[in-house]
Amino acid sequence: MHVLQLALLSEKSLKKNFRMLLLRWLWLPIRIHDTLAFSNCLILGHLEVDDS
């Protein structure tokens, strides 16, 4: 019984950890994209300000 419970617990924690990792890996490119977009906006904004 204990072995079964341990197996179930480890399976649950594995799924939980996998979900956390998946979210982290999905979050990373989104953050990078947002940062790049933000810096591009700043650069474009500065260029526009410099032109005028």
Sequence and secondary structure as in RCSB ss.txt:
>XXXX:A:sequence
MHVLQLALLSEKSLKKNFRMLLLRWLWLPIRIHDTLAFSNCLILGHLEVDDS
>XXXX:A:secstr
 HHHHHHHHHHHHHHHHHHHHHHHHHHHHHHHHHHHHHHHHHHHHHHHHHH 
